[in-house]
Amino acid sequence: MVLLELTDRQKEVYDFVRECILLNGAPPTLREIGEEFGMSSTNAVRDVLAALERKGYINRSEYKSRGIELADEVRAEVRVLPVVGRVAAGSPILAVENIDEHIAVDARLVPSGLLFSLKVQGDSMHNAGIHDGDYVFVKSQKTAQPGDMVVAVIEDEATVKWYRPRQGKLYLEPDNPDFKPILVSRQAELAGKVIGMMRRFR
């Protein structure tokens, strides 16, 4: 299907809707769109959304306050990743009880395969440019190469560290001199390799 060309205003609104889905995992409401573009009437917003739907860019549900979704033709550009919170004892990292939320990312920025996201807590990787509150994107795998940045599960907590073998032992190393390396034991489970990150500016 060939998508019809958008007017400048339609493209602005579409880009805003798409950005909200990518950054927040959810589309904006009619009121949020109106406030963003100075539209005092929700009818004006509905007119633009109707044009976007007619041209094949979005689908809408009139019965939901956030009832906008990307159409099939453009949805493939987005991947929705589960965001892992506290890891329940003995359960796989992607078990339902471990998922706090979901986040949508541009599919062109991440590889194929089983992926998840982790919201970073603390500043142990500060010198690597990963700060408290950042989201890292992780490819699920049970092995790693020396120097990989990984997510490991230790005592029911998921942590981001460098993977460093040294003198016959394996260490998970922070990138902040205020934190000490962790000697990897049988109680540590490798969950995946970090392949990217995202920061939300407030």
Buried (B, 14 or more C-beta within 10 A) or exposed (E): EEEEEBEEBBEBBBEBBBEBBBBBBBBBBBEBBBEBBEBEEBEBBBEBBEBBBEBBBBBBEEEEEBBBBBBEEBBEBBBBBBBBBEBEEEEEBBEEEBBEBEBBBEBEEBEEEEBBBBBBBBBBBBEBEBEEEBBBBBBBBEEBEEEBBBBBBBEEEBBBBBBBEEEEEBBBBBBBEEBEBBEBEEEBBBBBBBBBBBEEEE
